[in-house]
Amino acid sequence: MAVHPFHLAFPVHDLAAARAFYGGLLGCPEGRSSLLQGLEVAHLAPDEARQAATNAVDGDQVPVRHFGVVLPMEDWQALADRLKAAGVSFVIEPHVRFKGQVGEQATMFFLDPSGNALEFKAFRDIASLFAK
């Protein structure tokens, strides 16, 4: 199946901070004032913006409510290096989980300025993305 643009709405407490984080740090260029390319739409809703509860996954406490992107491994590593250099505090440090198993993946979790949890991951073999 072809990959198509998707719609994702998420709450933020400050639109300027969201623009700086998603546009500046993550490099998602802004389209219309309500759209960050590849994402969509940051809504100003301070009462809804908060950190998610967590569940245990492979020894980590993974934020239940999260979103993110699957990147090629080289792009994932470059992003991890850029985030570390920028002093981003990780909820789950960049690492490989499920080593040697189906679904082995590089992953990292961090929060945007409004407490929304993001996961960026990569697979050496993208065909294993949905493998059981």
Buried (B, 14 or more C-beta within 10 A) or exposed (E): EEEEEEEEEBBBBBBEBBBEBBBEBBEBEBEEEEBBBBBBBBEEEEEBBEEBEBEEEBEBEBBEEBEBBBBEBEEBBEBBEEBEEEEBEBBBEBBEBEEEEEEBBBBBBBBBBBBBBBBBBBBEEEEBEEEE
